[in-house]
Amino acid sequence: VQLQASGGGWVQAGGSLRLSCTSSGLDFSFKNMGWYRQAPGKQRELVAFISSGDSIDYANFVKGRFTISRDNAMNTLYLEMNNLQPEDTAVYYCRLIHDKDYWGQGTQVTVSS
């Protein structure tokens, strides 16, 4: 059972990316899920969270720029990222919390000024 994150890449400041997270063995319906990121030399931090009941919360530093969503039919979690800034450069991870804690392998996002 794995989570696979994809969609990262290189973008100039002000650009956009959409990250996706899928699974080969987990059902995303009614699960607590989130996107996290870890920049070099820093701790992993929460970016956006969607609860089992579809309540959504964002870190202050992404409010108004990032949007988390989930497509249960496609079993996919998304993170739409707009107006990206150099400080958004990090490895982005998806997470699912169910019987245990599942993490994706991470996808690199690099934003140049």
Backbone atoms as SQL, in Angstrom:
CREATE TABLE atoms (id INTEGER PRIMARY KEY, chain TEXT, resi INTEGER, resn TEXT, atom TEXT, x REAL, y REAL, z REAL);
INSERT INTO atoms VALUES
  (1, 'A', 1, 'VAL', 'N', 0.859, -1.180, 0.000),
  (2, 'A', 1, 'VAL', 'CA', 0.000, 0.000, 0.000),
  (3, 'A', 1, 'VAL', 'C', 0.894, 1.228, 0.000),
  (4, 'A', 2, 'GLN', 'N', 0.697, 2.076, -1.001),
  (5, 'A', 2, 'GLN', 'CA', 1.541, 3.250, -1.128),
  (6, 'A', 2, 'GLN', 'C', 0.737, 4.458, -1.569),
  (7, 'A', 3, 'LEU', 'N', 1.286, 5.630, -1.249),
  (8, 'A', 3, 'LEU', 'CA', 0.805, 6.887, -1.802),
  (9, 'A', 3, 'LEU', 'C', 1.842, 7.367, -2.803),
  (10, 'A', 4, 'GLN', 'N', 1.371, 7.881, -3.923),
  (11, 'A', 4, 'GLN', 'CA', 2.295, 8.406, -4.927),
  (12, 'A', 4, 'GLN', 'C', 1.954, 9.874, -5.193),
  (13, 'A', 5, 'ALA', 'N', 2.923, 10.734, -4.933),
  (14, 'A', 5, 'ALA', 'CA', 2.762, 12.161, -5.197),
  (15, 'A', 5, 'ALA', 'C', 3.452, 12.505, -6.506),
  (16, 'A', 6, 'SER', 'N', 2.846, 13.385, -7.263),
  (17, 'A', 6, 'SER', 'CA', 3.418, 13.802, -8.539),
  (18, 'A', 6, 'SER', 'C', 2.999, 15.233, -8.846),
  (19, 'A', 7, 'GLY', 'N', 3.589, 15.800, -9.894),
  (20, 'A', 7, 'GLY', 'CA', 3.204, 17.130, -10.337),
  (21, 'A', 7, 'GLY', 'C', 4.185, 18.228, -9.993),
  (22, 'A', 8, 'GLY', 'N', 5.201, 17.902, -9.229),
  (23, 'A', 8, 'GLY', 'CA', 6.196, 18.911, -8.893),
  (24, 'A', 8, 'GLY', 'C', 7.026, 19.294, -10.114),
  (25, 'A', 9, 'GLY', 'N', 7.849, 20.301, -9.925),
  (26, 'A', 9, 'GLY', 'CA', 8.695, 20.757, -11.008),
  (27, 'A', 9, 'GLY', 'C', 9.305, 22.096, -10.701),
  (28, 'A', 10, 'TRP', 'N', 9.811, 22.710, -11.763),
  (29, 'A', 10, 'TRP', 'CA', 10.440, 24.026, -11.644),
  (30, 'A', 10, 'TRP', 'C', 9.507, 25.070, -12.229),
  (31, 'A', 11, 'VAL', 'N', 9.387, 26.196, -11.530),
  (32, 'A', 11, 'VAL', 'CA', 8.522, 27.264, -12.014),
  (33, 'A', 11, 'VAL', 'C', 9.090, 28.597, -11.556),
  (34, 'A', 12, 'GLN', 'N', 8.833, 29.629, -12.332),
  (35, 'A', 12, 'GLN', 'CA', 9.253, 30.961, -11.916),
  (36, 'A', 12, 'GLN', 'C', 8.271, 31.538, -10.918),
  (37, 'A', 13, 'ALA', 'N', 8.745, 32.488, -10.136),
  (38, 'A', 13, 'ALA', 'CA', 7.884, 33.150, -9.144),
  (39, 'A', 13, 'ALA', 'C', 6.639, 33.696, -9.831),
  (40, 'A', 14, 'GLY', 'N', 5.507, 33.471, -9.190),
  (41, 'A', 14, 'GLY', 'CA', 4.235, 33.883, -9.753),
  (42, 'A', 14, 'GLY', 'C', 3.547, 32.797, -10.538),
  (43, 'A', 15, 'GLY', 'N', 4.253, 31.711, -10.792),
  (44, 'A', 15, 'GLY', 'CA', 3.701, 30.606, -11.563),
  (45, 'A', 15, 'GLY', 'C', 2.832, 29.678, -10.744),
  (46, 'A', 16, 'SER', 'N', 2.354, 28.633, -11.402),
  (47, 'A', 16, 'SER', 'CA', 1.427, 27.695, -10.780),
  (48, 'A', 16, 'SER', 'C', 1.838, 26.251, -11.048),
  (49, 'A', 17, 'LEU', 'N', 1.475, 25.392, -10.134),
  (50, 'A', 17, 'LEU', 'CA', 1.632, 23.951, -10.293),
  (51, 'A', 17, 'LEU', 'C', 0.441, 23.276, -9.633),
  (52, 'A', 18, 'ARG', 'N', 0.136, 22.074, -10.100),
  (53, 'A', 18, 'ARG', 'CA', -0.873, 21.259, -9.431),
  (54, 'A', 18, 'ARG', 'C', -0.254, 19.919, -9.072),
  (55, 'A', 19, 'LEU', 'N', -0.275, 19.617, -7.801),
  (56, 'A', 19, 'LEU', 'CA', 0.219, 18.343, -7.304),
  (57, 'A', 19, 'LEU', 'C', -0.938, 17.355, -7.207),
  (58, 'A', 20, 'SER', 'N', -0.611, 16.092, -7.428),
  (59, 'A', 20, 'SER', 'CA', -1.593, 15.021, -7.298),
  (60, 'A', 20, 'SER', 'C', -1.037, 13.934, -6.401),
  (61, 'A', 21, 'CYS', 'N', -1.924, 13.267, -5.705),
  (62, 'A', 21, 'CYS', 'CA', -1.545, 12.149, -4.844),
  (63, 'A', 21, 'CYS', 'C', -2.542, 11.037, -5.084),
  (64, 'A', 22, 'THR', 'N', -2.047, 9.874, -5.445),
  (65, 'A', 22, 'THR', 'CA', -2.905, 8.721, -5.698),
  (66, 'A', 22, 'THR', 'C', -2.424, 7.545, -4.846),
  (67, 'A', 23, 'SER', 'N', -3.203, 6.476, -4.880),
  (68, 'A', 23, 'SER', 'CA', -2.835, 5.306, -4.098),
  (69, 'A', 23, 'SER', 'C', -3.148, 4.030, -4.849),
  (70, 'A', 24, 'SER', 'N', -2.327, 3.041, -4.587),
  (71, 'A', 24, 'SER', 'CA', -2.547, 1.738, -5.207),
  (72, 'A', 24, 'SER', 'C', -3.371, 0.807, -4.327),
  (73, 'A', 25, 'GLY', 'N', -3.687, 1.235, -3.097),
  (74, 'A', 25, 'GLY', 'CA', -4.413, 0.308, -2.249),
  (75, 'A', 25, 'GLY', 'C', -5.246, 0.943, -1.158),
  (76, 'A', 26, 'LEU', 'N', -5.331, 2.266, -1.168),
  (77, 'A', 26, 'LEU', 'CA', -6.080, 2.975, -0.142),
  (78, 'A', 26, 'LEU', 'C', -7.259, 3.714, -0.752),
  (79, 'A', 27, 'ASP', 'N', -8.366, 3.682, -0.064),
  (80, 'A', 27, 'ASP', 'CA', -9.545, 4.435, -0.462),
  (81, 'A', 27, 'ASP', 'C', -9.503, 5.785, 0.230),
  (82, 'A', 28, 'PHE', 'N', -9.576, 6.858, -0.562),
  (83, 'A', 28, 'PHE', 'CA', -9.454, 8.200, -0.004),
  (84, 'A', 28, 'PHE', 'C', -10.756, 8.721, 0.616),
  (85, 'A', 29, 'SER', 'N', -11.855, 8.046, 0.363),
  (86, 'A', 29, 'SER', 'CA', -13.144, 8.544, 0.867),
  (87, 'A', 29, 'SER', 'C', -13.156, 8.567, 2.386),
  (88, 'A', 30, 'PHE', 'N', -13.623, 9.673, 2.930),
  (89, 'A', 30, 'PHE', 'CA', -13.824, 9.820, 4.377),
  (90, 'A', 30, 'PHE', 'C', -12.549, 9.578, 5.179),
  (91, 'A', 31, 'LYS', 'N', -11.433, 10.043, 4.634),
  (92, 'A', 31, 'LYS', 'CA', -10.161, 9.925, 5.333),
  (93, 'A', 31, 'LYS', 'C', -9.593, 11.314, 5.614),
  (94, 'A', 32, 'ASN', 'N', -8.866, 11.430, 6.678),
  (95, 'A', 32, 'ASN', 'CA', -8.109, 12.643, 6.957),
  (96, 'A', 32, 'ASN', 'C', -6.852, 12.610, 6.087),
  (97, 'A', 33, 'MET', 'N', -6.662, 13.672, 5.299),
  (98, 'A', 33, 'MET', 'CA', -5.516, 13.721, 4.402),
  (99, 'A', 33, 'MET', 'C', -4.915, 15.115, 4.387),
  (100, 'A', 34, 'GLY', 'N', -3.650, 15.187, 4.011),
  (101, 'A', 34, 'GLY', 'CA', -3.026, 16.491, 3.971),
  (102, 'A', 34, 'GLY', 'C', -1.828, 16.549, 3.050),
  (103, 'A', 35, 'TRP', 'N', -1.432, 17.757, 2.773),
  (104, 'A', 35, 'TRP', 'CA', -0.188, 18.043, 2.084),
  (105, 'A', 35, 'TRP', 'C', 0.768, 18.711, 3.066),
  (106, 'A', 36, 'TYR', 'N', 2.006, 18.266, 3.023),
  (107, 'A', 36, 'TYR', 'CA', 3.054, 18.798, 3.879),
  (108, 'A', 36, 'TYR', 'C', 4.236, 19.139, 2.988),
  (109, 'A', 37, 'ARG', 'N', 5.152, 19.920, 3.541),
  (110, 'A', 37, 'ARG', 'CA', 6.353, 20.217, 2.772),
  (111, 'A', 37, 'ARG', 'C', 7.560, 20.299, 3.698),
  (112, 'A', 38, 'GLN', 'N', 8.705, 20.052, 3.104),
  (113, 'A', 38, 'GLN', 'CA', 9.954, 20.142, 3.862),
  (114, 'A', 38, 'GLN', 'C', 11.005, 20.790, 2.990),
  (115, 'A', 39, 'ALA', 'N', 11.456, 21.958, 3.439),
  (116, 'A', 39, 'ALA', 'CA', 12.524, 22.665, 2.744),
  (117, 'A', 39, 'ALA', 'C', 13.866, 22.219, 3.318),
  (118, 'A', 40, 'PRO', 'N', 14.946, 22.380, 2.568),
  (119, 'A', 40, 'PRO', 'CA', 16.269, 21.964, 3.047),
  (120, 'A', 40, 'PRO', 'C', 16.604, 22.615, 4.386),
  (121, 'A', 41, 'GLY', 'N', 17.006, 21.804, 5.333),
  (122, 'A', 41, 'GLY', 'CA', 17.401, 22.309, 6.631),
  (123, 'A', 41, 'GLY', 'C', 16.258, 22.681, 7.557),
  (124, 'A', 42, 'LYS', 'N', 15.030, 22.416, 7.121),
  (125, 'A', 42, 'LYS', 'CA', 13.862, 22.772, 7.932),
  (126, 'A', 42, 'LYS', 'C', 13.030, 21.537, 8.248),
  (127, 'A', 43, 'GLN', 'N', 12.173, 21.682, 9.236),
  (128, 'A', 43, 'GLN', 'CA', 11.278, 20.590, 9.604),
  (129, 'A', 43, 'GLN', 'C', 10.117, 20.510, 8.621),
  (130, 'A', 44, 'ARG', 'N', 9.544, 19.327, 8.533),
  (131, 'A', 44, 'ARG', 'CA', 8.355, 19.160, 7.708),
  (132, 'A', 44, 'ARG', 'C', 7.197, 19.938, 8.335),
  (133, 'A', 45, 'GLU', 'N', 6.420, 20.620, 7.491),
  (134, 'A', 45, 'GLU', 'CA', 5.329, 21.434, 8.009),
  (135, 'A', 45, 'GLU', 'C', 4.055, 21.192, 7.218),
  (136, 'A', 46, 'LEU', 'N', 2.946, 21.410, 7.892),
  (137, 'A', 46, 'LEU', 'CA', 1.643, 21.255, 7.264),
  (138, 'A', 46, 'LEU', 'C', 1.396, 22.393, 6.287),
  (139, 'A', 47, 'VAL', 'N', 0.885, 22.053, 5.110),
  (140, 'A', 47, 'VAL', 'CA', 0.513, 23.052, 4.117),
  (141, 'A', 47, 'VAL', 'C', -1.013, 23.176, 4.054),
  (142, 'A', 48, 'ALA', 'N', -1.694, 22.049, 3.913),
  (143, 'A', 48, 'ALA', 'CA', -3.152, 22.059, 3.794),
  (144, 'A', 48, 'ALA', 'C', -3.686, 20.715, 4.258),
  (145, 'A', 49, 'PHE', 'N', -4.901, 20.751, 4.794),
  (146, 'A', 49, 'PHE', 'CA', -5.476, 19.538, 5.380),
  (147, 'A', 49, 'PHE', 'C', -6.947, 19.450, 5.007),
  (148, 'A', 50, 'ILE', 'N', -7.391, 18.247, 4.677),
  (149, 'A', 50, 'ILE', 'CA', -8.809, 18.001, 4.428),
  (150, 'A', 50, 'ILE', 'C', -9.227, 16.836, 5.301),
  (151, 'A', 51, 'SER', 'N', -10.280, 17.053, 6.080),
  (152, 'A', 51, 'SER', 'CA', -10.689, 16.038, 7.046),
  (153, 'A', 51, 'SER', 'C', -11.580, 14.993, 6.398),
  (154, 'A', 52, 'SER', 'N', -11.899, 13.976, 7.179),
  (155, 'A', 52, 'SER', 'CA', -12.790, 12.923, 6.704),
  (156, 'A', 52, 'SER', 'C', -14.155, 13.479, 6.335),
  (157, 'A', 53, 'GLY', 'N', -14.543, 14.575, 6.975),
  (158, 'A', 53, 'GLY', 'CA', -15.806, 15.223, 6.676),
  (159, 'A', 53, 'GLY', 'C', -15.673, 16.370, 5.697),
  (160, 'A', 54, 'ASP', 'N', -14.515, 16.489, 5.057),
  (161, 'A', 54, 'ASP', 'CA', -14.216, 17.501, 4.039),
  (162, 'A', 54, 'ASP', 'C', -14.058, 18.913, 4.584),
  (163, 'A', 55, 'SER', 'N', -13.801, 19.041, 5.872),
  (164, 'A', 55, 'SER', 'CA', -13.380, 20.343, 6.387),
  (165, 'A', 55, 'SER', 'C', -11.957, 20.602, 5.933),
  (166, 'A', 56, 'ILE', 'N', -11.665, 21.854, 5.613),
  (167, 'A', 56, 'ILE', 'CA', -10.358, 22.200, 5.049),
  (168, 'A', 56, 'ILE', 'C', -9.685, 23.267, 5.895),
  (169, 'A', 57, 'ASP', 'N', -8.398, 23.137, 6.017),
  (170, 'A', 57, 'ASP', 'CA', -7.617, 24.121, 6.745),
  (171, 'A', 57, 'ASP', 'C', -6.289, 24.327, 6.010),
  (172, 'A', 58, 'TYR', 'N', -5.790, 25.541, 6.091),
  (173, 'A', 58, 'TYR', 'CA', -4.539, 25.891, 5.419),
  (174, 'A', 58, 'TYR', 'C', -3.572, 26.535, 6.393),
  (175, 'A', 59, 'ALA', 'N', -2.294, 26.341, 6.126),
  (176, 'A', 59, 'ALA', 'CA', -1.285, 27.106, 6.831),
  (177, 'A', 59, 'ALA', 'C', -1.414, 28.562, 6.399),
  (178, 'A', 60, 'ASN', 'N', -1.128, 29.466, 7.317),
  (179, 'A', 60, 'ASN', 'CA', -1.296, 30.892, 7.012),
  (180, 'A', 60, 'ASN', 'C', -0.489, 31.318, 5.793),
  (181, 'A', 61, 'PHE', 'N', 0.666, 30.704, 5.608),
  (182, 'A', 61, 'PHE', 'CA', 1.549, 31.161, 4.541),
  (183, 'A', 61, 'PHE', 'C', 1.059, 30.759, 3.140),
  (184, 'A', 62, 'VAL', 'N', 0.001, 29.951, 3.043),
  (185, 'A', 62, 'VAL', 'CA', -0.518, 29.583, 1.721),
  (186, 'A', 62, 'VAL', 'C', -1.962, 30.011, 1.509),
  (187, 'A', 63, 'LYS', 'N', -2.579, 30.574, 2.518),
  (188, 'A', 63, 'LYS', 'CA', -3.975, 30.973, 2.385),
  (189, 'A', 63, 'LYS', 'C', -4.154, 31.964, 1.244),
  (190, 'A', 64, 'GLY', 'N', -5.138, 31.669, 0.409),
  (191, 'A', 64, 'GLY', 'CA', -5.414, 32.524, -0.737),
  (192, 'A', 64, 'GLY', 'C', -4.606, 32.173, -1.968),
  (193, 'A', 65, 'ARG', 'N', -3.621, 31.292, -1.810),
  (194, 'A', 65, 'ARG', 'CA', -2.779, 30.908, -2.953),
  (195, 'A', 65, 'ARG', 'C', -2.928, 29.431, -3.312),
  (196, 'A', 66, 'PHE', 'N', -3.077, 28.579, -2.319),
  (197, 'A', 66, 'PHE', 'CA', -3.151, 27.132, -2.532),
  (198, 'A', 66, 'PHE', 'C', -4.570, 26.635, -2.252),
  (199, 'A', 67, 'THR', 'N', -4.956, 25.582, -2.982),
  (200, 'A', 67, 'THR', 'CA', -6.257, 24.962, -2.771),
  (201, 'A', 67, 'THR', 'C', -6.095, 23.451, -2.733),
  (202, 'A', 68, 'ILE', 'N', -6.581, 22.854, -1.652),
  (203, 'A', 68, 'ILE', 'CA', -6.576, 21.402, -1.539),
  (204, 'A', 68, 'ILE', 'C', -7.952, 20.885, -1.939),
  (205, 'A', 69, 'SER', 'N', -7.959, 19.754, -2.631),
  (206, 'A', 69, 'SER', 'CA', -9.229, 19.142, -3.010),
  (207, 'A', 69, 'SER', 'C', -9.029, 17.641, -3.153),
  (208, 'A', 70, 'ARG', 'N', -10.159, 16.952, -3.176),
  (209, 'A', 70, 'ARG', 'CA', -10.107, 15.489, -3.258),
  (210, 'A', 70, 'ARG', 'C', -11.190, 15.016, -4.213),
  (211, 'A', 71, 'ASP', 'N', -10.819, 14.103, -5.080),
  (212, 'A', 71, 'ASP', 'CA', -11.765, 13.470, -5.992),
  (213, 'A', 71, 'ASP', 'C', -11.882, 12.012, -5.568),
  (214, 'A', 72, 'ASN', 'N', -12.951, 11.684, -4.874),
  (215, 'A', 72, 'ASN', 'CA', -13.087, 10.321, -4.345),
  (216, 'A', 72, 'ASN', 'C', -13.269, 9.303, -5.467),
  (217, 'A', 73, 'ALA', 'N', -13.938, 9.684, -6.535),
  (218, 'A', 73, 'ALA', 'CA', -14.143, 8.762, -7.653),
  (219, 'A', 73, 'ALA', 'C', -12.816, 8.392, -8.313),
  (220, 'A', 74, 'MET', 'N', -11.907, 9.366, -8.362),
  (221, 'A', 74, 'MET', 'CA', -10.590, 9.135, -8.962),
  (222, 'A', 74, 'MET', 'C', -9.553, 8.713, -7.921),
  (223, 'A', 75, 'ASN', 'N', -9.971, 8.714, -6.659),
  (224, 'A', 75, 'ASN', 'CA', -9.046, 8.370, -5.565),
  (225, 'A', 75, 'ASN', 'C', -7.773, 9.207, -5.645),
  (226, 'A', 76, 'THR', 'N', -7.977, 10.520, -5.764),
  (227, 'A', 76, 'THR', 'CA', -6.856, 11.430, -5.946),
  (228, 'A', 76, 'THR', 'C', -7.021, 12.654, -5.051),
  (229, 'A', 77, 'LEU', 'N', -5.926, 13.043, -4.452),
  (230, 'A', 77, 'LEU', 'CA', -5.847, 14.271, -3.663),
  (231, 'A', 77, 'LEU', 'C', -5.046, 15.277, -4.473),
  (232, 'A', 78, 'TYR', 'N', -5.501, 16.524, -4.501),
  (233, 'A', 78, 'TYR', 'CA', -4.840, 17.559, -5.285),
  (234, 'A', 78, 'TYR', 'C', -4.386, 18.711, -4.386),
  (235, 'A', 79, 'LEU', 'N', -3.370, 19.397, -4.881),
  (236, 'A', 79, 'LEU', 'CA', -2.986, 20.676, -4.294),
  (237, 'A', 79, 'LEU', 'C', -2.706, 21.622, -5.451),
  (238, 'A', 80, 'GLU', 'N', -3.610, 22.562, -5.635),
  (239, 'A', 80, 'GLU', 'CA', -3.442, 23.586, -6.660),
  (240, 'A', 80, 'GLU', 'C', -2.657, 24.722, -6.031),
  (241, 'A', 81, 'MET', 'N', -1.523, 25.072, -6.630),
  (242, 'A', 81, 'MET', 'CA', -0.653, 26.089, -6.058),
  (243, 'A', 81, 'MET', 'C', -0.502, 27.235, -7.051),
  (244, 'A', 82, 'ASN', 'N', -0.919, 28.402, -6.654),
  (245, 'A', 82, 'ASN', 'CA', -0.839, 29.594, -7.491),
  (246, 'A', 82, 'ASN', 'C', 0.060, 30.640, -6.845),
  (247, 'A', 83, 'ASN', 'N', 0.532, 31.570, -7.663),
  (248, 'A', 83, 'ASN', 'CA', 1.402, 32.638, -7.182),
  (249, 'A', 83, 'ASN', 'C', 2.545, 32.077, -6.331),
  (250, 'A', 84, 'LEU', 'N', 3.205, 31.085, -6.864),
  (251, 'A', 84, 'LEU', 'CA', 4.293, 30.456, -6.126),
  (252, 'A', 84, 'LEU', 'C', 5.453, 31.422, -5.938),
  (253, 'A', 85, 'GLN', 'N', 6.082, 31.310, -4.788),
  (254, 'A', 85, 'GLN', 'CA', 7.203, 32.164, -4.422),
  (255, 'A', 85, 'GLN', 'C', 8.430, 31.313, -4.099),
  (256, 'A', 86, 'PRO', 'N', 9.618, 31.902, -4.171),
  (257, 'A', 86, 'PRO', 'CA', 10.825, 31.111, -3.878),
  (258, 'A', 86, 'PRO', 'C', 10.775, 30.402, -2.531),
  (259, 'A', 87, 'GLU', 'N', 10.123, 31.003, -1.553),
  (260, 'A', 87, 'GLU', 'CA', 10.050, 30.370, -0.236),
  (261, 'A', 87, 'GLU', 'C', 9.139, 29.143, -0.212),
  (262, 'A', 88, 'ASP', 'N', 8.424, 28.898, -1.312),
  (263, 'A', 88, 'ASP', 'CA', 7.614, 27.695, -1.422),
  (264, 'A', 88, 'ASP', 'C', 8.439, 26.494, -1.889),
  (265, 'A', 89, 'THR', 'N', 9.691, 26.728, -2.239),
  (266, 'A', 89, 'THR', 'CA', 10.564, 25.646, -2.675),
  (267, 'A', 89, 'THR', 'C', 10.726, 24.618, -1.568),
  (268, 'A', 90, 'ALA', 'N', 10.407, 23.377, -1.886),
  (269, 'A', 90, 'ALA', 'CA', 10.444, 22.301, -0.892),
  (270, 'A', 90, 'ALA', 'C', 10.071, 20.983, -1.570),
  (271, 'A', 91, 'VAL', 'N', 10.234, 19.910, -0.828),
  (272, 'A', 91, 'VAL', 'CA', 9.657, 18.636, -1.229),
  (273, 'A', 91, 'VAL', 'C', 8.272, 18.556, -0.599),
  (274, 'A', 92, 'TYR', 'N', 7.291, 18.275, -1.406),
  (275, 'A', 92, 'TYR', 'CA', 5.909, 18.215, -0.955),
  (276, 'A', 92, 'TYR', 'C', 5.471, 16.760, -0.825),
  (277, 'A', 93, 'TYR', 'N', 4.830, 16.466, 0.304),
  (278, 'A', 93, 'TYR', 'CA', 4.397, 15.110, 0.628),
  (279, 'A', 93, 'TYR', 'C', 2.892, 15.083, 0.863),
  (280, 'A', 94, 'CYS', 'N', 2.252, 14.008, 0.433),
  (281, 'A', 94, 'CYS', 'CA', 0.864, 13.789, 0.813),
  (282, 'A', 94, 'CYS', 'C', 0.826, 12.776, 1.958),
  (283, 'A', 95, 'ARG', 'N', -0.219, 12.876, 2.717),
  (284, 'A', 95, 'ARG', 'CA', -0.372, 12.037, 3.912),
  (285, 'A', 95, 'ARG', 'C', -1.816, 11.601, 4.043),
  (286, 'A', 96, 'LEU', 'N', -2.003, 10.371, 4.442),
  (287, 'A', 96, 'LEU', 'CA', -3.334, 9.844, 4.741),
  (288, 'A', 96, 'LEU', 'C', -3.279, 9.206, 6.114),
  (289, 'A', 97, 'ILE', 'N', -4.245, 9.554, 6.939),
  (290, 'A', 97, 'ILE', 'CA', -4.297, 9.012, 8.297),
  (291, 'A', 97, 'ILE', 'C', -5.514, 8.109, 8.394),
  (292, 'A', 98, 'HIS', 'N', -5.238, 6.830, 8.615),
  (293, 'A', 98, 'HIS', 'CA', -6.348, 5.873, 8.747),
  (294, 'A', 98, 'HIS', 'C', -6.008, 4.888, 9.860),
  (295, 'A', 99, 'ASP', 'N', -5.831, 3.636, 9.536),
  (296, 'A', 99, 'ASP', 'CA', -5.418, 2.680, 10.553),
  (297, 'A', 99, 'ASP', 'C', -3.990, 2.956, 10.990),
  (298, 'A', 100, 'LYS', 'N', -3.239, 3.570, 10.096),
  (299, 'A', 100, 'LYS', 'CA', -1.899, 4.057, 10.431),
  (300, 'A', 100, 'LYS', 'C', -1.593, 5.270, 9.562),
  (301, 'A', 101, 'ASP', 'N', -0.403, 5.762, 9.707),
  (302, 'A', 101, 'ASP', 'CA', 0.021, 6.977, 9.025),
  (303, 'A', 101, 'ASP', 'C', 0.692, 6.599, 7.704),
  (304, 'A', 102, 'TYR', 'N', 0.114, 7.081, 6.589),
  (305, 'A', 102, 'TYR', 'CA', 0.694, 6.795, 5.285),
  (306, 'A', 102, 'TYR', 'C', 1.253, 8.085, 4.686),
  (307, 'A', 103, 'TRP', 'N', 2.452, 7.974, 4.109),
  (308, 'A', 103, 'TRP', 'CA', 3.099, 9.128, 3.474),
  (309, 'A', 103, 'TRP', 'C', 3.495, 8.774, 2.034),
  (310, 'A', 104, 'GLY', 'N', 3.338, 9.744, 1.160),
  (311, 'A', 104, 'GLY', 'CA', 3.851, 9.591, -0.188),
  (312, 'A', 104, 'GLY', 'C', 5.346, 9.821, -0.209),
  (313, 'A', 105, 'GLN', 'N', 5.943, 9.585, -1.343),
  (314, 'A', 105, 'GLN', 'CA', 7.398, 9.646, -1.444),
  (315, 'A', 105, 'GLN', 'C', 7.905, 11.070, -1.616),
  (316, 'A', 106, 'GLY', 'N', 7.027, 12.018, -1.892),
  (317, 'A', 106, 'GLY', 'CA', 7.445, 13.409, -2.041),
  (318, 'A', 106, 'GLY', 'C', 7.683, 13.790, -3.489),
  (319, 'A', 107, 'THR', 'N', 7.371, 15.028, -3.788),
  (320, 'A', 107, 'THR', 'CA', 7.635, 15.565, -5.119),
  (321, 'A', 107, 'THR', 'C', 8.264, 16.946, -4.958),
  (322, 'A', 108, 'GLN', 'N', 9.330, 17.195, -5.696),
  (323, 'A', 108, 'GLN', 'CA', 10.101, 18.425, -5.531),
  (324, 'A', 108, 'GLN', 'C', 9.435, 19.590, -6.255),
  (325, 'A', 109, 'VAL', 'N', 9.298, 20.687, -5.550),
  (326, 'A', 109, 'VAL', 'CA', 8.824, 21.943, -6.140),
  (327, 'A', 109, 'VAL', 'C', 9.933, 22.971, -5.982),
  (328, 'A', 110, 'THR', 'N', 10.354, 23.556, -7.082),
  (329, 'A', 110, 'THR', 'CA', 11.405, 24.562, -7.065),
  (330, 'A', 110, 'THR', 'C', 10.883, 25.826, -7.727),
  (331, 'A', 111, 'VAL', 'N', 10.956, 26.929, -6.999),
  (332, 'A', 111, 'VAL', 'CA', 10.469, 28.213, -7.502),
  (333, 'A', 111, 'VAL', 'C', 11.645, 29.175, -7.574),
  (334, 'A', 112, 'SER', 'N', 11.888, 29.695, -8.752),
  (335, 'A', 112, 'SER', 'CA', 13.003, 30.627, -8.919),
  (336, 'A', 112, 'SER', 'C', 12.487, 32.056, -8.958),
  (337, 'A', 113, 'SER', 'N', 13.323, 32.958, -8.493),
  (338, 'A', 113, 'SER', 'CA', 12.928, 34.380, -8.448),
  (339, 'A', 113, 'SER', 'C', 13.205, 35.070, -9.758);
